[in-house]
Amino acid sequence: MRKYLDGQAVHSAVRAIVADLTCPCCSSQPSAKQVLAKLPAELKRDPRTIGAHIRQVVAELEEQK
């Protein structure tokens, strides 16, 4: 259960950072390195994991449009 909650915390943080860093004019998404730089130390993960979260967040945002 703890890992699930940790994953949810990371996902929420990535969602907020992606929303903040996404360019409104061209909708380009931030890189995993950019997101990792903004994540708090306790939420930092492997860049591949962060990349997966970014792709999931972008897909969720596309569904909402």
PQR file of N, CA, C, O and H, with PARSE charges and radii, in Angstrom:
ATOM      1  N   MET A   1       0.829  -1.194   0.000 -0.4000 1.5000
ATOM      2  CA  MET A   1       0.000   0.000   0.000 -0.0000 2.0000
ATOM      3  C   MET A   1       0.874   1.260   0.000  0.5500 1.7000
ATOM      4  O   MET A   1       0.531   2.277  -0.602 -0.5500 1.4000
ATOM      5  N   ARG A   2       2.002   1.160   0.686 -0.4000 1.5000
ATOM      6  CA  ARG A   2       2.899   2.315   0.796 -0.0000 2.0000
ATOM      7  C   ARG A   2       3.445   2.720  -0.580  0.5500 1.7000
ATOM      8  O   ARG A   2       3.522   3.907  -0.895 -0.5500 1.4000
ATOM      9  H   ARG A   2       2.281   0.334   1.176  0.4000 1.0000
ATOM     10  N   LYS A   3       3.825   1.722  -1.401 -0.4000 1.5000
ATOM     11  CA  LYS A   3       4.365   2.021  -2.730 -0.0000 2.0000
ATOM     12  C   LYS A   3       3.310   2.672  -3.615  0.5500 1.7000
ATOM     13  O   LYS A   3       3.620   3.564  -4.405 -0.5500 1.4000
ATOM     14  H   LYS A   3       3.763   0.757  -1.145  0.4000 1.0000
ATOM     15  N   TYR A   4       2.072   2.227  -3.482 -0.4000 1.5000
ATOM     16  CA  TYR A   4       0.982   2.817  -4.257 -0.0000 2.0000
ATOM     17  C   TYR A   4       0.823   4.296  -3.899  0.5500 1.7000
ATOM     18  O   TYR A   4       0.702   5.144  -4.783 -0.5500 1.4000
ATOM     19  H   TYR A   4       1.821   1.503  -2.841  0.4000 1.0000
ATOM     20  N   LEU A   5       0.823   4.596  -2.612 -0.4000 1.5000
ATOM     21  CA  LEU A   5       0.676   5.979  -2.163 -0.0000 2.0000
ATOM     22  C   LEU A   5       1.866   6.831  -2.583  0.5500 1.7000
ATOM     23  O   LEU A   5       1.703   7.999  -2.936 -0.5500 1.4000
ATOM     24  H   LEU A   5       0.921   3.907  -1.894  0.4000 1.0000
ATOM     25  N   ASP A   6       3.069   6.247  -2.547 -0.4000 1.5000
ATOM     26  CA  ASP A   6       4.249   6.972  -3.020 -0.0000 2.0000
ATOM     27  C   ASP A   6       4.120   7.281  -4.518  0.5500 1.7000
ATOM     28  O   ASP A   6       4.446   8.381  -4.965 -0.5500 1.4000
ATOM     29  H   ASP A   6       3.202   5.298  -2.260  0.4000 1.0000
ATOM     30  N   GLY A   7       3.645   6.307  -5.273 -0.4000 1.5000
ATOM     31  CA  GLY A   7       3.446   6.513  -6.711 -0.0000 2.0000
ATOM     32  C   GLY A   7       2.410   7.578  -6.999  0.5500 1.7000
ATOM     33  O   GLY A   7       2.563   8.367  -7.932 -0.5500 1.4000
ATOM     34  H   GLY A   7       3.380   5.413  -4.910  0.4000 1.0000
ATOM     35  N   GLN A   8       1.361   7.603  -6.202 -0.4000 1.5000
ATOM     36  CA  GLN A   8       0.323   8.634  -6.375 -0.0000 2.0000
ATOM     37  C   GLN A   8       0.886  10.019  -6.071  0.5500 1.7000
ATOM     38  O   GLN A   8       0.554  10.987  -6.755 -0.5500 1.4000
ATOM     39  H   GLN A   8       1.237   6.963  -5.444  0.4000 1.0000
ATOM     40  N   ALA A   9       1.737  10.119  -5.047 -0.4000 1.5000
ATOM     41  CA  ALA A   9       2.352  11.401  -4.701 -0.0000 2.0000
ATOM     42  C   ALA A   9       3.257  11.887  -5.824  0.5500 1.7000
ATOM     43  O   ALA A   9       3.242  13.068  -6.171 -0.5500 1.4000
ATOM     44  H   ALA A   9       2.007   9.332  -4.492  0.4000 1.0000
ATOM     45  N   VAL A  10       4.050  10.971  -6.399 -0.4000 1.5000
ATOM     46  CA  VAL A  10       4.923  11.325  -7.516 -0.0000 2.0000
ATOM     47  C   VAL A  10       4.081  11.758  -8.709  0.5500 1.7000
ATOM     48  O   VAL A  10       4.394  12.757  -9.358 -0.5500 1.4000
ATOM     49  H   VAL A  10       4.062  10.011  -6.117  0.4000 1.0000
ATOM     50  N   HIS A  11       3.025  11.024  -9.002 -0.4000 1.5000
ATOM     51  CA  HIS A  11       2.172  11.346 -10.150 -0.0000 2.0000
ATOM     52  C   HIS A  11       1.530  12.728  -9.982  0.5500 1.7000
ATOM     53  O   HIS A  11       1.471  13.506 -10.934 -0.5500 1.4000
ATOM     54  H   HIS A  11       2.771  10.213  -8.476  0.4000 1.0000
ATOM     55  N   SER A  12       1.059  13.026  -8.792 -0.4000 1.5000
ATOM     56  CA  SER A  12       0.449  14.331  -8.535 -0.0000 2.0000
ATOM     57  C   SER A  12       1.460  15.459  -8.707  0.5500 1.7000
ATOM     58  O   SER A  12       1.148  16.504  -9.278 -0.5500 1.4000
ATOM     59  H   SER A  12       1.108  12.394  -8.018  0.4000 1.0000
ATOM     60  N   ALA A  13       2.669  15.237  -8.210 -0.4000 1.5000
ATOM     61  CA  ALA A  13       3.712  16.248  -8.346 -0.0000 2.0000
ATOM     62  C   ALA A  13       4.094  16.441  -9.813  0.5500 1.7000
ATOM     63  O   ALA A  13       4.269  17.571 -10.270 -0.5500 1.4000
ATOM     64  H   ALA A  13       2.923  14.388  -7.747  0.4000 1.0000
ATOM     65  N   VAL A  14       4.222  15.337 -10.547 -0.4000 1.5000
ATOM     66  CA  VAL A  14       4.561  15.425 -11.971 -0.0000 2.0000
ATOM     67  C   VAL A  14       3.446  16.142 -12.728  0.5500 1.7000
ATOM     68  O   VAL A  14       3.720  16.943 -13.622 -0.5500 1.4000
ATOM     69  H   VAL A  14       4.080  14.420 -10.176  0.4000 1.0000
ATOM     70  N   ARG A  15       2.195  15.860 -12.377 -0.4000 1.5000
ATOM     71  CA  ARG A  15       1.066  16.522 -13.039 -0.0000 2.0000
ATOM     72  C   ARG A  15       1.141  18.042 -12.857  0.5500 1.7000
ATOM     73  O   ARG A  15       0.940  18.794 -13.810 -0.5500 1.4000
ATOM     74  H   ARG A  15       1.973  15.209 -11.651  0.4000 1.0000
ATOM     75  N   ALA A  16       1.429  18.485 -11.642 -0.4000 1.5000
ATOM     76  CA  ALA A  16       1.527  19.923 -11.369 -0.0000 2.0000
ATOM     77  C   ALA A  16       2.698  20.551 -12.118  0.5500 1.7000
ATOM     78  O   ALA A  16       2.578  21.654 -12.652 -0.5500 1.4000
ATOM     79  H   ALA A  16       1.592  17.874 -10.867  0.4000 1.0000
ATOM     80  N   ILE A  17       3.823  19.853 -12.157 -0.4000 1.5000
ATOM     81  CA  ILE A  17       5.002  20.394 -12.842 -0.0000 2.0000
ATOM     82  C   ILE A  17       4.779  20.434 -14.344  0.5500 1.7000
ATOM     83  O   ILE A  17       5.151  21.411 -14.994 -0.5500 1.4000
ATOM     84  H   ILE A  17       3.921  18.957 -11.724  0.4000 1.0000
ATOM     85  N   VAL A  18       4.181  19.391 -14.909 -0.4000 1.5000
ATOM     86  CA  VAL A  18       3.912  19.369 -16.351 -0.0000 2.0000
ATOM     87  C   VAL A  18       2.950  20.498 -16.717  0.5500 1.7000
ATOM     88  O   VAL A  18       3.136  21.167 -17.734 -0.5500 1.4000
ATOM     89  H   VAL A  18       3.880  18.597 -14.380  0.4000 1.0000
ATOM     90  N   ALA A  19       1.939  20.710 -15.904 -0.4000 1.5000
ATOM     91  CA  ALA A  19       0.994  21.803 -16.176 -0.0000 2.0000
ATOM     92  C   ALA A  19       1.701  23.151 -16.125  0.5500 1.7000
ATOM     93  O   ALA A  19       1.381  24.058 -16.893 -0.5500 1.4000
ATOM     94  H   ALA A  19       1.788  20.167 -15.078  0.4000 1.0000
ATOM     95  N   ASP A  20       2.658  23.277 -15.222 -0.4000 1.5000
ATOM     96  CA  ASP A  20       3.387  24.537 -15.078 -0.0000 2.0000
ATOM     97  C   ASP A  20       4.377  24.758 -16.217  0.5500 1.7000
ATOM     98  O   ASP A  20       4.553  25.891 -16.666 -0.5500 1.4000
ATOM     99  H   ASP A  20       2.918  22.541 -14.598  0.4000 1.0000
ATOM    100  N   LEU A  21       5.025  23.697 -16.688 -0.4000 1.5000
ATOM    101  CA  LEU A  21       6.085  23.822 -17.692 -0.0000 2.0000
ATOM    102  C   LEU A  21       5.618  23.668 -19.134  0.5500 1.7000
ATOM    103  O   LEU A  21       6.386  23.968 -20.048 -0.5500 1.4000
ATOM    104  H   LEU A  21       4.882  22.778 -16.323  0.4000 1.0000
ATOM    105  N   THR A  22       4.401  23.217 -19.371 -0.4000 1.5000
ATOM    106  CA  THR A  22       3.926  23.035 -20.739 -0.0000 2.0000
ATOM    107  C   THR A  22       3.732  24.391 -21.404  0.5500 1.7000
ATOM    108  O   THR A  22       3.071  25.279 -20.865 -0.5500 1.4000
ATOM    109  H   THR A  22       3.777  22.973 -18.629  0.4000 1.0000
ATOM    110  N   CYS A  23       4.314  24.526 -22.568 -0.4000 1.5000
ATOM    111  CA  CYS A  23       4.228  25.779 -23.312 -0.0000 2.0000
ATOM    112  C   CYS A  23       2.809  25.943 -23.854  0.5500 1.7000
ATOM    113  O   CYS A  23       2.337  25.077 -24.590 -0.5500 1.4000
ATOM    114  H   CYS A  23       4.851  23.805 -23.006  0.4000 1.0000
ATOM    115  N   PRO A  24       2.116  27.033 -23.510 -0.5600 1.5000
ATOM    116  CA  PRO A  24       0.730  27.190 -23.962  0.2800 2.0000
ATOM    117  C   PRO A  24       0.596  27.425 -25.472  0.5500 1.7000
ATOM    118  O   PRO A  24      -0.432  27.087 -26.059 -0.5500 1.4000
ATOM    119  N   CYS A  25       1.615  27.995 -26.097 -0.4000 1.5000
ATOM    120  CA  CYS A  25       1.491  28.304 -27.515 -0.0000 2.0000
ATOM    121  C   CYS A  25       1.707  27.091 -28.411  0.5500 1.7000
ATOM    122  O   CYS A  25       1.059  26.966 -29.450 -0.5500 1.4000
ATOM    123  H   CYS A  25       2.450  28.270 -25.620  0.4000 1.0000
ATOM    124  N   CYS A  26       2.617  26.190 -28.017 -0.4000 1.5000
ATOM    125  CA  CYS A  26       2.888  25.045 -28.888 -0.0000 2.0000
ATOM    126  C   CYS A  26       2.593  23.704 -28.213  0.5500 1.7000
ATOM    127  O   CYS A  26       2.718  22.657 -28.847 -0.5500 1.4000
ATOM    128  H   CYS A  26       3.144  26.291 -27.173  0.4000 1.0000
ATOM    129  N   SER A  27       2.212  23.725 -26.962 -0.4000 1.5000
ATOM    130  CA  SER A  27       1.861  22.528 -26.189 -0.0000 2.0000
ATOM    131  C   SER A  27       2.981  21.503 -26.115  0.5500 1.7000
ATOM    132  O   SER A  27       2.718  20.307 -25.986 -0.5500 1.4000
ATOM    133  H   SER A  27       2.110  24.576 -26.447  0.4000 1.0000
ATOM    134  N   SER A  28       4.233  21.957 -26.196 -0.4000 1.5000
ATOM    135  CA  SER A  28       5.337  21.006 -26.067 -0.0000 2.0000
ATOM    136  C   SER A  28       5.483  20.605 -24.603  0.5500 1.7000
ATOM    137  O   SER A  28       5.392  21.436 -23.700 -0.5500 1.4000
ATOM    138  H   SER A  28       4.447  22.929 -26.301  0.4000 1.0000
ATOM    139  N   GLN A  29       5.711  19.321 -24.394 -0.4000 1.5000
ATOM    140  CA  GLN A  29       5.798  18.812 -23.029 -0.0000 2.0000
ATOM    141  C   GLN A  29       7.229  18.929 -22.516  0.5500 1.7000
ATOM    142  O   GLN A  29       8.171  18.885 -23.307 -0.5500 1.4000
ATOM    143  H   GLN A  29       5.785  18.646 -25.128  0.4000 1.0000
ATOM    144  N   PRO A  30       7.406  19.076 -21.209 -0.5600 1.5000
ATOM    145  CA  PRO A  30       8.753  19.168 -20.649  0.2800 2.0000
ATOM    146  C   PRO A  30       9.445  17.811 -20.670  0.5500 1.7000
ATOM    147  O   PRO A  30       8.798  16.768 -20.759 -0.5500 1.4000
ATOM    148  N   SER A  31      10.761  17.844 -20.587 -0.4000 1.5000
ATOM    149  CA  SER A  31      11.536  16.603 -20.556 -0.0000 2.0000
ATOM    150  C   SER A  31      11.575  16.055 -19.133  0.5500 1.7000
ATOM    151  O   SER A  31      11.241  16.752 -18.175 -0.5500 1.4000
ATOM    152  H   SER A  31      11.287  18.691 -20.515  0.4000 1.0000
ATOM    153  N   ALA A  32      11.986  14.802 -19.016 -0.4000 1.5000
ATOM    154  CA  ALA A  32      12.100  14.181 -17.698 -0.0000 2.0000
ATOM    155  C   ALA A  32      13.134  14.911 -16.850  0.5500 1.7000
ATOM    156  O   ALA A  32      12.969  15.020 -15.635 -0.5500 1.4000
ATOM    157  H   ALA A  32      12.257  14.236 -19.795  0.4000 1.0000
ATOM    158  N   LYS A  33      14.194  15.410 -17.472 -0.4000 1.5000
ATOM    159  CA  LYS A  33      15.217  16.150 -16.728 -0.0000 2.0000
ATOM    160  C   LYS A  33      14.647  17.434 -16.149  0.5500 1.7000
ATOM    161  O   LYS A  33      14.962  17.790 -15.014 -0.5500 1.4000
ATOM    162  H   LYS A  33      14.328  15.322 -18.459  0.4000 1.0000
ATOM    163  N   GLN A  34      13.815  18.131 -16.908 -0.4000 1.5000
ATOM    164  CA  GLN A  34      13.205  19.361 -16.404 -0.0000 2.0000
ATOM    165  C   GLN A  34      12.293  19.067 -15.221  0.5500 1.7000
ATOM    166  O   GLN A  34      12.287  19.803 -14.234 -0.5500 1.4000
ATOM    167  H   GLN A  34      13.559  17.841 -17.830  0.4000 1.0000
ATOM    168  N   VAL A  35      11.531  18.000 -15.324 -0.4000 1.5000
ATOM    169  CA  VAL A  35      10.612  17.643 -14.248 -0.0000 2.0000
ATOM    170  C   VAL A  35      11.396  17.186 -13.023  0.5500 1.7000
ATOM    171  O   VAL A  35      11.066  17.565 -11.900 -0.5500 1.4000
ATOM    172  H   VAL A  35      11.536  17.402 -16.126  0.4000 1.0000
ATOM    173  N   LEU A  36      12.422  16.381 -13.227 -0.4000 1.5000
ATOM    174  CA  LEU A  36      13.250  15.924 -12.110 -0.0000 2.0000
ATOM    175  C   LEU A  36      13.892  17.091 -11.369  0.5500 1.7000
ATOM    176  O   LEU A  36      14.030  17.047 -10.146 -0.5500 1.4000
ATOM    177  H   LEU A  36      12.691  16.072 -14.140  0.4000 1.0000
ATOM    178  N   ALA A  37      14.285  18.129 -12.095 -0.4000 1.5000
ATOM    179  CA  ALA A  37      14.902  19.289 -11.462 -0.0000 2.0000
ATOM    180  C   ALA A  37      13.928  20.007 -10.526  0.5500 1.7000
ATOM    181  O   ALA A  37      14.347  20.622  -9.546 -0.5500 1.4000
ATOM    182  H   ALA A  37      14.173  18.164 -13.088  0.4000 1.0000
ATOM    183  N   LYS A  38      12.641  19.929 -10.826 -0.4000 1.5000
ATOM    184  CA  LYS A  38      11.631  20.612 -10.014 -0.0000 2.0000
ATOM    185  C   LYS A  38      11.041  19.742  -8.914  0.5500 1.7000
ATOM    186  O   LYS A  38      10.409  20.264  -7.995 -0.5500 1.4000
ATOM    187  H   LYS A  38      12.301  19.428 -11.622  0.4000 1.0000
ATOM    188  N   LEU A  39      11.233  18.427  -8.984 -0.4000 1.5000
ATOM    189  CA  LEU A  39      10.668  17.526  -7.977 -0.0000 2.0000
ATOM    190  C   LEU A  39      11.408  17.669  -6.646  0.5500 1.7000
ATOM    191  O   LEU A  39      12.626  17.847  -6.629 -0.5500 1.4000
ATOM    192  H   LEU A  39      11.746  18.002  -9.730  0.4000 1.0000
ATOM    193  N   PRO A  40      10.679  17.592  -5.537 -0.5600 1.5000
ATOM    194  CA  PRO A  40      11.343  17.560  -4.233  0.2800 2.0000
ATOM    195  C   PRO A  40      12.211  16.301  -4.109  0.5500 1.7000
ATOM    196  O   PRO A  40      11.944  15.296  -4.768 -0.5500 1.4000
ATOM    197  N   ALA A  41      13.230  16.356  -3.280 -0.4000 1.5000
ATOM    198  CA  ALA A  41      14.195  15.255  -3.155 -0.0000 2.0000
ATOM    199  C   ALA A  41      13.528  13.934  -2.796  0.5500 1.7000
ATOM    200  O   ALA A  41      13.941  12.889  -3.299 -0.5500 1.4000
ATOM    201  H   ALA A  41      13.447  17.172  -2.745  0.4000 1.0000
ATOM    202  N   GLU A  42      12.515  13.950  -1.947 -0.4000 1.5000
ATOM    203  CA  GLU A  42      11.886  12.695  -1.522 -0.0000 2.0000
ATOM    204  C   GLU A  42      11.029  12.058  -2.613  0.5500 1.7000
ATOM    205  O   GLU A  42      10.634  10.899  -2.487 -0.5500 1.4000
ATOM    206  H   GLU A  42      12.180  14.799  -1.538  0.4000 1.0000
ATOM    207  N   LEU A  43      10.739  12.799  -3.681 -0.4000 1.5000
ATOM    208  CA  LEU A  43       9.920  12.262  -4.771 -0.0000 2.0000
ATOM    209  C   LEU A  43      10.733  11.924  -6.023  0.5500 1.7000
ATOM    210  O   LEU A  43      10.180  11.418  -6.999 -0.5500 1.4000
ATOM    211  H   LEU A  43      11.060  13.740  -3.783  0.4000 1.0000
ATOM    212  N   LYS A  44      12.019  12.195  -6.003 -0.4000 1.5000
ATOM    213  CA  LYS A  44      12.845  11.918  -7.181 -0.0000 2.0000
ATOM    214  C   LYS A  44      12.902  10.426  -7.460  0.5500 1.7000
ATOM    215  O   LYS A  44      13.047   9.614  -6.547 -0.5500 1.4000
ATOM    216  H   LYS A  44      12.468  12.607  -5.210  0.4000 1.0000
ATOM    217  N   ARG A  45      12.787  10.080  -8.734 -0.4000 1.5000
ATOM    218  CA  ARG A  45      12.827   8.702  -9.204 -0.0000 2.0000
ATOM    219  C   ARG A  45      13.736   8.624 -10.427  0.5500 1.7000
ATOM    220  O   ARG A  45      14.312   9.628 -10.846 -0.5500 1.4000
ATOM    221  H   ARG A  45      12.670  10.740  -9.475  0.4000 1.0000
ATOM    222  N   ASP A  46      13.857   7.450 -10.984 -0.4000 1.5000
ATOM    223  CA  ASP A  46      14.619   7.227 -12.204 -0.0000 2.0000
ATOM    224  C   ASP A  46      13.996   8.042 -13.344  0.5500 1.7000
ATOM    225  O   ASP A  46      12.772   8.145 -13.421 -0.5500 1.4000
ATOM    226  H   ASP A  46      13.389   6.634 -10.643  0.4000 1.0000
ATOM    227  N   PRO A  47      14.814   8.621 -14.226 -0.5600 1.5000
ATOM    228  CA  PRO A  47      14.255   9.403 -15.341  0.2800 2.0000
ATOM    229  C   PRO A  47      13.262   8.628 -16.201  0.5500 1.7000
ATOM    230  O   PRO A  47      12.315   9.213 -16.726 -0.5500 1.4000
ATOM    231  N   ARG A  48      13.465   7.314 -16.354 -0.4000 1.5000
ATOM    232  CA  ARG A  48      12.518   6.517 -17.141 -0.0000 2.0000
ATOM    233  C   ARG A  48      11.158   6.467 -16.461  0.5500 1.7000
ATOM    234  O   ARG A  48      10.126   6.503 -17.130 -0.5500 1.4000
ATOM    235  H   ARG A  48      14.235   6.839 -15.928  0.4000 1.0000
ATOM    236  N   THR A  49      11.153   6.384 -15.133 -0.4000 1.5000
ATOM    237  CA  THR A  49       9.902   6.371 -14.379 -0.0000 2.0000
ATOM    238  C   THR A  49       9.192   7.709 -14.517  0.5500 1.7000
ATOM    239  O   THR A  49       7.978   7.758 -14.716 -0.5500 1.4000
ATOM    240  H   THR A  49      11.992   6.355 -14.589  0.4000 1.0000
ATOM    241  N   ILE A  50       9.948   8.787 -14.411 -0.4000 1.5000
ATOM    242  CA  ILE A  50       9.364  10.125 -14.553 -0.0000 2.0000
ATOM    243  C   ILE A  50       8.833  10.309 -15.970  0.5500 1.7000
ATOM    244  O   ILE A  50       7.774  10.907 -16.161 -0.5500 1.4000
ATOM    245  H   ILE A  50      10.934   8.747 -14.250  0.4000 1.0000
ATOM    246  N   GLY A  51       9.558   9.801 -16.963 -0.4000 1.5000
ATOM    247  CA  GLY A  51       9.093   9.870 -18.344 -0.0000 2.0000
ATOM    248  C   GLY A  51       7.765   9.161 -18.532  0.5500 1.7000
ATOM    249  O   GLY A  51       6.896   9.637 -19.263 -0.5500 1.4000
ATOM    250  H   GLY A  51      10.418   9.315 -16.808  0.4000 1.0000
ATOM    251  N   ALA A  52       7.611   8.021 -17.871 -0.4000 1.5000
ATOM    252  CA  ALA A  52       6.341   7.281 -17.944 -0.0000 2.0000
ATOM    253  C   ALA A  52       5.219   8.090 -17.311  0.5500 1.7000
ATOM    254  O   ALA A  52       4.108   8.125 -17.840 -0.5500 1.4000
ATOM    255  H   ALA A  52       8.317   7.635 -17.278  0.4000 1.0000
ATOM    256  N   HIS A  53       5.494   8.737 -16.191 -0.4000 1.5000
ATOM    257  CA  HIS A  53       4.488   9.581 -15.552 -0.0000 2.0000
ATOM    258  C   HIS A  53       4.116  10.753 -16.462  0.5500 1.7000
ATOM    259  O   HIS A  53       2.944  11.113 -16.569 -0.5500 1.4000
ATOM    260  H   HIS A  53       6.396   8.708 -15.761  0.4000 1.0000
ATOM    261  N   ILE A  54       5.119  11.346 -17.117 -0.4000 1.5000
ATOM    262  CA  ILE A  54       4.849  12.473 -18.022 -0.0000 2.0000
ATOM    263  C   ILE A  54       3.948  12.028 -19.167  0.5500 1.7000
ATOM    264  O   ILE A  54       2.986  12.720 -19.500 -0.5500 1.4000
ATOM    265  H   ILE A  54       6.071  11.053 -17.030  0.4000 1.0000
ATOM    266  N   ARG A  55       4.249  10.879 -19.774 -0.4000 1.5000
ATOM    267  CA  ARG A  55       3.411  10.386 -20.875 -0.0000 2.0000
ATOM    268  C   ARG A  55       1.980  10.138 -20.405  0.5500 1.7000
ATOM    269  O   ARG A  55       1.024  10.442 -21.118 -0.5500 1.4000
ATOM    270  H   ARG A  55       5.031  10.317 -19.503  0.4000 1.0000
ATOM    271  N   GLN A  56       1.840   9.589 -19.209 -0.4000 1.5000
ATOM    272  CA  GLN A  56       0.506   9.317 -18.672 -0.0000 2.0000
ATOM    273  C   GLN A  56      -0.253  10.626 -18.403  0.5500 1.7000
ATOM    274  O   GLN A  56      -1.444  10.728 -18.697 -0.5500 1.4000
ATOM    275  H   GLN A  56       2.617   9.342 -18.629  0.4000 1.0000
ATOM    276  N   VAL A  57       0.432  11.608 -17.850 -0.4000 1.5000
ATOM    277  CA  VAL A  57      -0.206  12.900 -17.573 -0.0000 2.0000
ATOM    278  C   VAL A  57      -0.632  13.566 -18.872  0.5500 1.7000
ATOM    279  O   VAL A  57      -1.737  14.101 -18.961 -0.5500 1.4000
ATOM    280  H   VAL A  57       1.399  11.525 -17.610  0.4000 1.0000
ATOM    281  N   VAL A  58       0.234  13.539 -19.882 -0.4000 1.5000
ATOM    282  CA  VAL A  58      -0.102  14.154 -21.166 -0.0000 2.0000
ATOM    283  C   VAL A  58      -1.303  13.447 -21.791  0.5500 1.7000
ATOM    284  O   VAL A  58      -2.176  14.104 -22.357 -0.5500 1.4000
ATOM    285  H   VAL A  58       1.132  13.105 -19.810  0.4000 1.0000
ATOM    286  N   ALA A  59      -1.359  12.133 -21.697 -0.4000 1.5000
ATOM    287  CA  ALA A  59      -2.504  11.388 -22.228 -0.0000 2.0000
ATOM    288  C   ALA A  59      -3.786  11.756 -21.475  0.5500 1.7000
ATOM    289  O   ALA A  59      -4.843  11.912 -22.086 -0.5500 1.4000
ATOM    290  H   ALA A  59      -0.650  11.599 -21.237  0.4000 1.0000
ATOM    291  N   GLU A  60      -3.691  11.893 -20.158 -0.4000 1.5000
ATOM    292  CA  GLU A  60      -4.862  12.291 -19.368 -0.0000 2.0000
ATOM    293  C   GLU A  60      -5.337  13.683 -19.762  0.5500 1.7000
ATOM    294  O   GLU A  60      -6.540  13.931 -19.845 -0.5500 1.4000
ATOM    295  H   GLU A  60      -2.832  11.766 -19.662  0.4000 1.0000
ATOM    296  N   LEU A  61      -4.399  14.588 -20.003 -0.4000 1.5000
ATOM    297  CA  LEU A  61      -4.771  15.954 -20.381 -0.0000 2.0000
ATOM    298  C   LEU A  61      -5.415  15.967 -21.770  0.5500 1.7000
ATOM    299  O   LEU A  61      -6.347  16.732 -22.018 -0.5500 1.4000
ATOM    300  H   LEU A  61      -3.422  14.387 -19.935  0.4000 1.0000
ATOM    301  N   GLU A  62      -4.921  15.131 -22.660 -0.4000 1.5000
ATOM    302  CA  GLU A  62      -5.499  15.040 -24.004 -0.0000 2.0000
ATOM    303  C   GLU A  62      -6.925  14.512 -23.941  0.5500 1.7000
ATOM    304  O   GLU A  62      -7.791  14.969 -24.686 -0.5500 1.4000
ATOM    305  H   GLU A  62      -4.163  14.510 -22.458  0.4000 1.0000
ATOM    306  N   GLU A  63      -7.174  13.556 -23.058 -0.4000 1.5000
ATOM    307  CA  GLU A  63      -8.532  13.002 -22.907 -0.0000 2.0000
ATOM    308  C   GLU A  63      -9.514  14.049 -22.393  0.5500 1.7000
ATOM    309  O   GLU A  63     -10.697  14.014 -22.732 -0.5500 1.4000
ATOM    310  H   GLU A  63      -6.470  13.184 -22.452  0.4000 1.0000
ATOM    311  N   GLN A  64      -9.033  14.968 -21.586 -0.4000 1.5000
ATOM    312  CA  GLN A  64      -9.897  15.995 -21.002 -0.0000 2.0000
ATOM    313  C   GLN A  64     -10.304  17.053 -22.011  0.5500 1.7000
ATOM    314  O   GLN A  64     -11.291  17.759 -21.805 -0.5500 1.4000
ATOM    315  H   GLN A  64      -8.072  14.997 -21.311  0.4000 1.0000
ATOM    316  N   LYS A  65      -9.546  17.171 -23.116 -0.4000 1.5000
ATOM    317  CA  LYS A  65      -9.855  18.208 -24.111 -0.0000 2.0000
ATOM    318  C   LYS A  65     -11.092  17.899 -24.874  0.5500 1.7000
ATOM    319  O   LYS A  65     -11.487  18.671 -25.748 -0.5500 1.4000
ATOM    320  H   LYS A  65      -8.744  16.597 -23.283  0.4000 1.0000
TER
END
